[in-house]
Amino acid sequence: MNWDQVEGTWKQFAGSARERWGKLTDDDMEVIAGKKDHLVGKIQERYGVAKEEAEKQADQWSTALKHK
């Protein structure tokens, strides 16, 4: 699923993101609002991973959404 689709239906996918990254708060979800760069930043912040790793995780998650 591309990020325009994720952003457009963020409320629908926010629960899935919370399942994947349990350290993200409700406030984080509001800030992210389906924007990949915001999600990547929050993953980096909460999990202490490099930007490349956070981007990889976000891309894997969005790709998996296609199969749900």
Long-range contacts (C-beta under 8 A, 24 or more apart in sequence): 1-62, 1-63, 1-65, 1-66, 2-62, 3-34, 3-35, 3-36, 3-62, 6-34, 6-36, 6-62, 6-65, 7-33, 7-34, 7-35, 8-34, 9-34, 10-34, 13-65, 16-61, 16-65, 16-68, 17-61, 20-57, 20-61, 21-46, 21-47, 21-57, 23-47, 36-62
